[in-house]
Amino acid sequence: MTGIIIITYNIRHDIFAFQMNKIQQHCTDEFKIIVIDNSTETNQIQEYCEEYGIEFHKTSAVTTNDSLSHSFAANVSYQLVKDRFDYLFYLDHDCIPVKDFSVKEILNGNIIAGIAQQKSKLYLWPGCLMIDNDKIDKSLVDFSPSVGLDTGGELHRIIDAYGMNSIGFFDEEICQIPACDEPMYNYYTMICKGTFMHFINASRWNIVKDNETRLNQLFSIAVVK
């Protein structure tokens, strides 16, 4: 079975509910969703999970550092799920499946798969990350930042341990949002051959002008995909 772990942070309820529906629609594996809510704002996530029988856990990081807060929730979640599932899929709360997918098939024998981040070390972005939980050395799974690296930086140890040939790397296409005047985030990305649409900044962690209008545009694009 596949555990799909969603870490939520101040996400709009309609985007969260849409993501839940799209996972149900498009995931072809036997799966269970686990929601880890690290929000600082009041939301309806827990009520939604209770209504639809989705496993829910609340976390509360003491730090205001985005990377440390995110990694705290991710590391807590891994302790909760590491011995329960054959495969794990970490999916950001603003990363929406728009095509059918199978975590097992996408991994295709690899230990781990995701989007490469290259800074001082090569690591994998934890917002769309698949893990073969039966094959991996669980002691290597650490979502903490490393020196000069964001959340998931310590995942470079998996690449170091297993080598590039055991890692699946997702493609990512950057797409412009039509008629969006905000230059900082006038785009979204399509990941893994167009399977997942990443809204980017849906949790408003970086305040930009007219972000709600931008999110409404993205929501409209996702609905018709």
Helices and strands as residue ranges (DSSP letters): E 2-8, H 13-26, E 31-37, H 45-52, E 55-58, H 66-81, E 87-91, E 95-97, H 103-107, E 112-118, E 122-132, G 138-140, G 153-155, H 156-162, G 164-166, E 167-169, E 172-176, E 187-191, E 196-198, H 211-224
